[in-house]
Amino acid sequence: MSNNLDQTRTPPAGPPPSSAGRSQNLTMPDATSPAGRVPRTRTGAAWSGICVAALLFVVLIVFMLQNTRHVEVTFLWLHGSLPLALALLIAGVGVGIATAAIGTARIAQLRRLSRRR
């Protein structure tokens, strides 16, 4: 094996490219190339979110239709009977409200902190 570092490259055959005589490539970019991709937008993200939410609502409706058995519920001084699916839905909404309240408090805290700096 020989290491010949003094070798020079030969220029390609044909006329040298000139800026005035360049032909533009008018073909459409390949779908896998970065130029061929459609940029992601907020509208696209919202559409994806709506599709996922619609599927989740279908699953929720099926769950509620399958769990219609009444259960006894006791919370603090309140007592009552309601369908199992409704009890779980109310519990889930309560957790969502608590999470939103804590998240809102944290965001307000971070905004106050950023204004001070």
C-alpha positions as semicolon CSV with decimal commas, in nm:
position;residue;x (nm);y (nm);z (nm)
1;M;0,000;0,000;0,000
2;S;0,150;0,329;-0,100
3;N;0,071;0,667;0,049
4;N;0,101;0,914;-0,234
5;L;-0,004;1,251;-0,093
6;D;0,143;1,443;-0,384
7;Q;-0,126;1,327;-0,623
8;T;-0,328;1,611;-0,770
9;R;-0,680;1,594;-0,893
10;T;-0,752;1,641;-1,256
11;P;-1,034;1,883;-1,341
12;P;-1,348;1,730;-1,496
13;A;-1,363;1,722;-1,871
14;G;-1,584;1,972;-2,044
15;P;-1,625;2,347;-2,045
16;P;-1,593;2,531;-1,714
17;P;-1,923;2,638;-1,562
18;S;-2,013;3,001;-1,607
19;S;-2,266;3,194;-1,402
20;A;-2,444;3,331;-1,711
21;G;-2,487;2,996;-1,881
22;R;-2,620;2,799;-1,584
23;S;-2,936;2,609;-1,648
24;Q;-3,184;2,605;-1,365
25;N;-3,313;2,276;-1,238
26;L;-3,690;2,308;-1,282
27;T;-3,779;1,964;-1,150
28;M;-3,989;1,933;-0,838
29;P;-3,792;1,857;-0,520
30;D;-3,807;1,508;-0,384
31;A;-4,056;1,453;-0,101
32;T;-3,777;1,323;0,122
33;S;-3,549;1,620;0,061
34;P;-3,561;1,911;0,306
35;A;-3,678;2,147;0,031
36;G;-3,976;1,921;-0,047
37;R;-4,119;1,914;0,305
38;V;-4,421;2,116;0,398
39;P;-4,344;2,330;0,704
40;R;-4,525;2,254;1,027
41;T;-4,772;2,521;1,131
42;R;-4,993;2,598;1,427
43;T;-5,297;2,518;1,216
44;G;-5,159;2,173;1,139
45;A;-5,087;2,112;1,506
46;A;-5,439;2,227;1,597
47;W;-5,586;1,991;1,337
48;S;-5,387;1,701;1,479
49;G;-5,500;1,793;1,829
50;I;-5,864;1,806;1,721
51;C;-5,837;1,462;1,560
52;V;-5,683;1,313;1,875
53;A;-5,949;1,480;2,093
54;A;-6,228;1,342;1,873
55;L;-6,088;0,990;1,905
56;L;-6,060;1,029;2,282
57;F;-6,423;1,145;2,302
58;V;-6,534;0,837;2,109
59;V;-6,344;0,617;2,356
60;L;-6,499;0,811;2,645
61;I;-6,851;0,766;2,507
62;V;-6,797;0,392;2,465
63;F;-6,662;0,373;2,822
64;M;-6,961;0,559;2,960
65;L;-7,209;0,339;2,771
66;Q;-7,044;0,024;2,907
67;N;-7,033;0,142;3,270
68;T;-7,389;0,239;3,354
69;R;-7,405;0,047;3,684
70;H;-7,494;0,274;3,978
71;V;-7,246;0,312;4,263
72;E;-7,275;0,473;4,606
73;V;-7,055;0,782;4,636
74;T;-6,965;0,961;4,960
75;F;-6,765;1,284;4,963
76;L;-6,730;1,478;5,288
77;W;-7,093;1,528;5,401
78;L;-7,246;1,446;5,059
79;H;-7,392;1,102;4,985
80;G;-7,547;0,982;4,664
81;S;-7,580;0,722;4,393
82;L;-7,480;0,780;4,032
83;P;-7,352;0,578;3,735
84;L;-6,993;0,461;3,766
85;A;-6,885;0,629;3,441
86;L;-7,027;0,962;3,555
87;A;-6,850;0,935;3,892
88;L;-6,518;0,866;3,719
89;L;-6,578;1,149;3,472
90;I;-6,647;1,394;3,755
91;A;-6,331;1,277;3,933
92;G;-6,126;1,322;3,614
93;V;-6,263;1,672;3,555
94;G;-6,182;1,759;3,917
95;V;-5,823;1,646;3,872
96;G;-5,800;1,847;3,549
97;I;-5,926;2,161;3,723
98;A;-5,679;2,113;4,010
99;T;-5,393;2,063;3,763
100;A;-5,493;2,374;3,566
101;A;-5,509;2,581;3,885
102;I;-5,164;2,468;3,999
103;G;-5,019;2,522;3,650
104;T;-5,171;2,872;3,633
105;A;-5,019;2,959;3,970
106;R;-4,678;2,835;3,854
107;I;-4,694;3,032;3,528
108;A;-4,789;3,349;3,719
109;Q;-4,499;3,287;3,958
110;L;-4,251;3,250;3,670
111;R;-4,381;3,565;3,498
112;R;-4,335;3,769;3,814
113;L;-3,985;3,629;3,849
114;S;-3,897;3,714;3,488
115;R;-4,022;4,074;3,526
116;R;-3,794;4,130;3,823
117;R;-3,485;4,031;3,624
